[in-house]
Amino acid sequence: MTASAPRDKYHAVWIIFFILGLGTLLPWNFFMTATLYFTERLKDPPVVNSNGNGSQNVTIDGDSRNVLQAKFSNVMTLCAMVPLLIFTCLNSFIHQRIPQKLRISGCLSVILVVFLLTAILVKVDMAPMPFFAITMIKIVCINSFGAVLQGSLFGLAGMLPAAYTTPIMSGQGLAGTFAAVSMICALADGSALEDSAFGYFITACVVILLAILSYLALPKMEFFQYYSESGGTRPAIDEENKMDLLKKDGPTEKRPVVSLTDEEGKPIVSVFAIFKQIWVMALSVCCIFAVTIGTFPAVTVDVQTTVVNPGAWGKYFIPVSCFLLFNVMDWAGRSLTAVCMWPGKDSILLPVLVNARVIFVPLFILCNVQPRHYLPVVFANDTWYIIFMIIFSFSNGYLASLCMCFGPKKVAQHEAETAGAIMAFFLSLGLALGAALSFGFRAMI
């Protein structure tokens, strides 16, 4: 760090970004964890016959779910991914026109209100169709404002040293772990679905409120003020410039830095010009999440244990080996970038490792996924599945965090926020592509 740069006392800014990362994904993770609660609320009310007896949903082709229950997951995915992609893209272009404080605190406030409403509705009786419609509207709201929030946070972190993107990624990783542990605890405790869901939503509200308070404290930090102001200079860029000057033979080889300005003297930022500088990192993070979401959980959740008479292992096999293991190792991978950033941002090895993750698609497909119609089971033993899951999830967290850290560092200081927003868009694009690919991967089996 340069001599004039202040220290991040008590790592306060790092901790705030960690809380903001946690607040970005924990609410949505809890929302998905409560899927069983939502589908249970969509059951048809009992039909009372003339003799006074009641009847529930009619079983058709072995499926006792009604139309709303059967379509819930697909419609939820559509209502989540489309707004996420659209609003992350919009944020890349309009973030310069809307104040940062309004984007972040405003989005957090709207999401808080939505989850308070969701918690209240747990205690309110409602017919299936209105409940379905309101739930989908809430999903659209959460993901629309969540997209702007996530893009704004990565843009904000892009103005600080590279290490400050790591706490956002790490906080998001902990969100998944927290949700997975909560699901297992609820399963072990045998809690009622309504009680578990209410607990999820109230916890989400507390975390969002904590994120709002943390963000309001951020501008008071001297360390943050230094880098967010136009006079702040990234140490990493300074060191790179010094190294470049040492390699020069003379002033004739130095290239002047040209920065276009508007009528007020502010630098003009071109989204497309920035993309040309960070396209490798942007496409890499897109590829990472396309492979991950295409496989997890659509394929991995249907793997069955091959242990004979598994007992409790059969009950907890997927919650532990799939959800908990993925989230713990993903969190570990994201957090490792706080102390290790290998390979470097200009290394060809990084995109090579990213593309190599495609191998996990056939590996998981050839595990004991049931039911299956076309391909044989090659990796039947549970151990293979667990090994694949460990490497798969750790590489997802580590490589994605590297790309998100490096992207904004490949551009000038005044372009870093836009670069961070662009990286967030390609992260969301990867999620959307993965959701679409998951149907094809599952159909192959």
C-alpha positions in Angstrom: 0.0 0.0 0.0 1.2 3.5 -0.8 2.5 5.7 2.0 -0.5 8.1 1.8 -3.1 5.3 1.8 -4.9 4.8 5.2 -5.1 1.4 6.8 -8.4 -0.6 7.0 -8.6 -0.3 10.8 -9.8 -3.5 12.4 -10.6 -4.8 8.9 -13.9 -2.9 9.3 -14.4 -2.3 5.5 -13.6 -5.9 4.8 -16.2 -7.1 7.4 -18.8 -4.7 6.0 -18.3 -6.0 2.5 -18.6 -9.6 3.9 -21.9 -8.7 5.6 -23.2 -7.1 2.3 -22.3 -10.2 0.4 -24.1 -12.3 3.0 -27.1 -10.0 2.8 -27.2 -10.3 -1.0 -27.7 -14.0 -1.2 -28.9 -15.3 2.2 -32.5 -14.1 1.7 -32.8 -15.8 -1.7 -31.1 -19.0 -0.4 -33.7 -19.2 2.4 -36.5 -18.5 -0.1 -35.3 -21.5 -2.1 -34.8 -23.6 1.0 -38.5 -23.1 1.8 -39.7 -24.5 -1.5 -41.4 -27.4 0.3 -43.4 -24.9 2.3 -44.5 -23.0 -0.8 -45.6 -26.2 -2.6 -47.5 -27.4 0.5 -49.4 -24.1 0.6 -50.4 -24.7 -3.0 -52.4 -27.9 -2.3 -56.0 -27.9 -3.3 -58.4 -27.4 -0.4 -60.3 -30.6 0.5 -63.5 -31.1 -1.5 -66.4 -31.9 0.8 -68.8 -34.5 -0.7 -72.5 -34.7 0.1 -71.7 -37.4 2.7 -69.4 -35.1 4.5 -66.1 -36.8 3.5 -63.2 -34.7 2.2 -60.9 -35.5 -0.7 -57.5 -34.1 -1.5 -55.5 -33.8 -4.8 -56.3 -36.5 -7.4 -53.4 -38.7 -8.4 -52.7 -38.6 -12.2 -50.1 -40.8 -13.8 -48.5 -41.4 -10.3 -48.2 -37.7 -9.6 -50.5 -36.4 -6.8 -49.5 -32.8 -7.2 -51.9 -30.3 -8.8 -51.0 -28.0 -11.7 -49.7 -25.2 -9.5 -47.5 -27.5 -7.5 -46.1 -29.3 -10.5 -45.2 -26.0 -12.3 -43.9 -24.2 -9.2 -40.2 -24.9 -9.7 -40.2 -24.1 -13.4 -42.1 -20.9 -13.0 -40.0 -19.9 -10.0 -36.8 -20.4 -12.1 -38.3 -18.3 -14.9 -39.4 -15.5 -12.6 -36.0 -15.5 -11.0 -33.6 -15.7 -13.9 -35.2 -13.4 -16.4 -35.4 -10.3 -14.1 -32.0 -11.1 -12.7 -30.5 -11.1 -16.2 -32.4 -8.0 -17.4 -31.8 -5.8 -14.4 -28.1 -6.8 -14.1 -27.7 -5.7 -17.7 -29.6 -2.5 -17.1 -27.4 -1.7 -14.1 -24.3 -1.9 -16.3 -25.6 1.0 -18.3 -27.6 3.1 -15.9 -25.5 2.9 -12.7 -23.7 6.2 -13.6 -27.1 8.0 -13.7 -28.5 6.7 -10.3 -26.6 7.5 -7.1 -24.8 4.5 -5.6 -26.4 5.1 -2.2 -29.9 5.0 -3.6 -29.2 1.8 -5.6 -27.8 -0.1 -2.7 -29.8 1.1 0.3 -32.9 1.3 -1.8 -32.6 -2.3 -3.1 -31.9 -3.6 0.4 -34.9 -1.8 1.8 -37.3 -3.1 -0.9 -36.0 -6.7 -0.3 -36.5 -6.3 3.4 -40.1 -5.2 2.9 -40.7 -8.2 0.6 -39.4 -10.7 3.2 -41.4 -9.0 6.0 -44.5 -9.5 3.9 -43.5 -13.1 3.2 -43.1 -13.8 6.9 -46.5 -12.3 7.6 -48.2 -14.4 4.9 -46.9 -17.6 6.6 -49.6 -16.9 9.3 -52.3 -15.8 6.8 -54.7 -18.4 5.1 -55.0 -17.9 1.4 -56.3 -19.8 -1.6 -53.7 -21.5 -3.8 -54.0 -19.3 -6.9 -53.7 -15.9 -5.2 -50.8 -17.3 -3.0 -49.1 -18.6 -6.2 -49.5 -15.2 -8.0 -48.2 -13.2 -5.0 -45.3 -15.6 -4.5 -44.2 -15.2 -8.1 -44.5 -11.4 -7.9 -42.3 -11.5 -4.8 -39.7 -13.6 -6.6 -39.6 -11.1 -9.5 -39.1 -8.2 -7.0 -36.4 -10.0 -5.0 -34.4 -10.9 -8.1 -34.9 -7.5 -9.9 -33.7 -5.5 -6.9 -31.2 -8.2 -6.0 -29.6 -7.9 -9.5 -29.1 -4.1 -9.1 -27.8 -4.7 -5.6 -25.3 -7.3 -6.6 -24.1 -5.4 -9.7 -23.7 -2.2 -7.5 -21.8 -4.0 -4.8 -19.3 -5.6 -7.3 -18.9 -2.2 -8.9 -18.3 -0.6 -5.5 -15.7 -3.2 -4.6 -14.0 -2.7 -8.0 -12.9 0.8 -6.8 -11.0 -0.7 -3.9 -8.0 -3.1 -3.9 -8.6 -6.5 -5.5 -8.8 -8.3 -2.1 -12.1 -6.4 -1.3 -14.1 -8.3 -3.9 -13.3 -11.5 -1.9 -15.4 -10.7 1.2 -18.5 -10.2 -1.1 -17.9 -13.6 -2.7 -17.1 -15.2 0.7 -20.2 -13.7 2.2 -22.3 -15.1 -0.6 -20.7 -18.5 -0.1 -21.5 -18.5 3.6 -25.2 -17.7 2.7 -25.5 -21.0 0.9 -23.8 -22.8 3.8 -26.1 -21.2 6.3 -29.2 -22.2 4.3 -28.0 -25.8 3.9 -27.3 -26.1 7.7 -30.7 -24.7 8.5 -32.3 -27.2 6.1 -30.5 -30.1 7.8 -31.4 -28.9 11.3 -35.1 -28.5 10.3 -35.0 -32.0 8.9 -33.4 -33.5 12.0 -35.7 -31.6 14.4 -38.8 -32.6 12.5 -40.2 -29.0 12.6 -43.4 -28.1 10.9 -42.9 -26.6 7.4 -44.7 -23.4 8.5 -42.5 -23.0 11.5 -39.3 -23.6 9.6 -40.3 -21.2 6.8 -41.2 -18.5 9.3 -37.8 -18.9 10.9 -36.0 -18.6 7.5 -37.8 -15.4 6.6 -37.3 -13.7 9.9 -33.6 -14.6 9.9 -33.4 -13.2 6.4 -35.0 -9.9 7.6 -32.5 -9.6 10.4 -29.5 -10.2 8.0 -30.9 -7.6 5.5 -31.3 -5.0 8.3 -27.8 -5.7 9.4 -26.6 -5.2 5.8 -28.4 -1.8 5.6 -26.8 -0.6 8.9 -23.4 -1.8 7.7 -23.7 0.0 4.4 -24.7 3.2 6.1 -21.6 3.0 8.2 -19.3 2.4 5.2 -18.9 6.1 4.0 -17.6 7.0 7.5 -14.6 4.7 7.0 -11.4 6.6 6.1 -10.1 3.7 4.1 -13.2 3.6 2.0 -13.3 7.4 1.6 -9.7 7.3 0.2 -10.5 4.8 -2.6 -14.0 6.0 -3.4 -12.8 9.6 -4.0 -11.4 10.5 -7.4 -8.0 11.1 -5.9 -7.6 7.6 -4.6 -5.1 5.4 -6.4 -5.0 1.6 -6.5 -1.7 0.4 -5.2 -1.7 -2.6 -7.5 -1.9 -0.4 -10.5 0.8 1.9 -9.2 3.2 -1.1 -8.8 2.4 -2.3 -12.3 3.1 1.1 -13.7 6.4 1.3 -11.9 7.4 -2.0 -13.3 6.4 -1.0 -16.8 8.6 2.2 -16.5 11.6 0.2 -15.5 11.3 -1.9 -18.7 11.1 1.2 -20.9 14.3 2.3 -22.7 13.3 5.8 -23.1 10.4 8.3 -23.1 9.7 7.5 -26.7 8.2 4.2 -25.7 5.8 5.7 -23.1 2.2 5.9 -24.3 0.1 8.8 -23.0 -3.0 8.0 -21.2 -6.0 9.5 -23.0 -9.2 10.1 -21.0 -12.2 11.6 -22.7 -14.3 13.9 -20.5 -17.8 15.4 -20.6 -18.8 19.0 -20.3 -18.4 18.9 -16.6 -14.9 17.5 -16.9 -15.9 14.0 -15.7 -14.3 11.0 -17.5 -16.6 9.4 -20.1 -16.9 5.7 -19.4 -17.7 3.4 -22.4 -19.2 0.0 -21.5 -18.1 -1.6 -24.7 -14.6 -0.2 -24.5 -14.3 -1.6 -21.0 -15.7 -5.0 -22.1 -12.9 -5.3 -24.7 -10.4 -5.1 -21.8 -12.1 -7.6 -19.5 -13.8 -10.0 -21.9 -11.7 -13.0 -20.9 -12.6 -12.6 -17.2 -16.3 -11.9 -18.0 -16.7 -14.9 -20.2 -14.8 -17.0 -17.7 -17.1 -16.2 -14.8 -20.1 -16.8 -17.2 -18.7 -20.3 -18.1 -18.0 -21.1 -14.5 -21.6 -20.5 -13.4 -23.2 -22.0 -16.5 -21.4 -25.3 -15.8 -22.2 -25.1 -12.0 -25.9 -24.3 -12.3 -26.4 -26.6 -15.2 -25.3 -29.5 -13.0 -26.1 -28.4 -9.5 -28.7 -29.1 -8.2 -30.7 -30.3 -11.3 -28.5 -33.4 -11.8 -26.7 -33.8 -8.5 -29.9 -33.7 -6.4 -31.1 -36.9 -8.0 -28.1 -39.0 -7.2 -29.0 -41.9 -4.9 -26.8 -43.7 -2.4 -25.8 -47.2 -3.3 -25.4 -48.3 0.3 -27.5 -51.3 1.1 -30.0 -50.5 4.0 -28.6 -47.0 4.4 -30.9 -46.0 7.3 -30.2 -42.4 8.4 -27.5 -42.1 5.6 -30.3 -42.4 3.1 -32.2 -39.6 4.7 -29.3 -37.2 4.9 -27.3 -38.3 1.9 -28.5 -35.5 -0.4 -28.8 -32.7 2.2 -25.2 -33.4 3.4 -23.3 -34.8 0.4 -25.0 -32.5 -2.1 -26.2 -29.2 -0.5 -24.0 -28.9 2.6 -20.8 -30.2 1.0 -21.2 -28.0 -2.1 -21.8 -24.8 0.0 -19.0 -25.5 2.5 -16.4 -26.2 -0.2 -17.7 -23.3 -2.4 -17.3 -21.0 0.6 -13.8 -22.3 1.2 -12.8 -21.7 -2.4 -14.2 -18.2 -2.4 -12.5 -17.4 0.9 -9.1 -18.7 -0.2 -8.6 -15.8 -2.6 -8.1 -13.6 0.5 -4.7 -15.1 0.9 -3.9 -16.7 -2.5 -4.5 -15.3 -6.0 -3.0 -17.9 -8.3 -2.9 -17.9 -11.3 -2.5 -14.2 -12.1 -5.0 -12.0 -13.9 -3.0 -12.2 -17.2 -2.2 -15.9 -17.0 -3.5 -18.2 -19.8 -3.9 -20.9 -17.1 -6.9 -19.3 -15.6 -9.3 -19.6 -18.6 -7.8 -23.1 -19.2 -8.8 -24.2 -15.7 -12.2 -22.6 -16.1 -12.9 -24.5 -19.4 -11.6 -27.7 -17.8 -14.6 -27.7 -15.4 -16.9 -28.8 -18.2 -15.6 -32.4 -17.4 -17.9 -32.3 -14.3 -21.0 -32.5 -16.5 -20.3 -36.1 -17.8 -18.8 -37.1 -14.4 -22.0 -36.3 -12.5 -24.3 -37.6 -15.3 -22.5 -41.0 -15.0 -23.0 -41.2 -11.2 -26.0 -43.0 -9.8 -28.6 -40.4 -11.0 -32.1 -41.9 -10.8 -34.3 -42.3 -12.7 -32.3 -42.8 -15.9 -33.2 -44.0 -19.3 -30.2 -43.7 -21.7 -26.8 -43.7 -20.1 -25.2 -46.3 -17.9 -24.0 -45.8 -14.3 -20.2 -45.7 -14.3 -19.5 -44.1 -10.9 -21.9 -46.0 -8.7 -20.0 -45.8 -5.4 -21.0 -42.9 -3.1 -17.3 -42.0 -2.6 -16.9 -41.0 -6.3 -19.9 -38.6 -6.0 -18.4 -37.0 -2.9 -15.0 -36.6 -4.4 -16.4 -35.0 -7.6 -18.6 -32.7 -5.4 -15.6 -31.5 -3.4 -13.5 -30.6 -6.4 -16.5 -29.2 -8.3 -17.7 -26.9 -5.6 -14.2 -25.7 -4.5 -13.2 -24.9 -8.0 -16.4 -23.0 -8.5 -15.8 -20.8 -5.5 -12.1 -20.2 -6.1 -12.1 -19.6 -9.8 -15.3 -17.4 -9.8 -13.8 -15.3 -7.0 -10.5 -14.9 -8.9 -12.4 -13.7 -12.0 -14.6 -11.3 -10.1 -11.5 -9.9 -8.3 -9.4 -9.5 -11.4 -12.0 -8.1 -13.8 -12.1 -4.5 -12.4 -8.3 -4.5 -12.0 -7.7 -4.7 -15.7 -9.1 -1.2 -16.3 -8.4 2.4 -15.2 -9.5 3.6 -11.7 -12.5 5.6 -13.0 -13.7 2.6 -15.1 -13.5 0.1 -12.2 -17.1 0.5 -11.0 -18.5 -0.1 -14.5 -16.2 -3.1 -14.9 -17.5 -4.6 -11.7 -21.1 -4.1 -12.9 -20.2 -5.8 -16.3 -18.7 -8.7 -14.4 -21.9 -9.0 -12.3 -23.9 -9.1 -15.5 -21.9 -12.0 -16.9 -22.2 -13.8 -13.6 -26.0 -13.5 -13.9 -25.8 -14.6 -17.6 -23.9 -17.7 -16.5 -26.7 -18.4 -13.9 -29.4 -18.0 -16.6 -27.5 -20.2 -19.2 -26.9 -22.8 -16.5 -30.6 -22.9 -15.6 -31.5 -23.4 -19.3 -28.8 -26.1 -19.8 -29.9 -28.0 -16.7 -33.0 -29.2 -18.6 -30.9 -30.6 -21.4 -28.4 -32.2 -19.1 -31.1 -33.9 -17.1 -32.9 -35.1 -20.2 -29.7 -36.8 -21.4 -29.7 -39.2 -18.5 
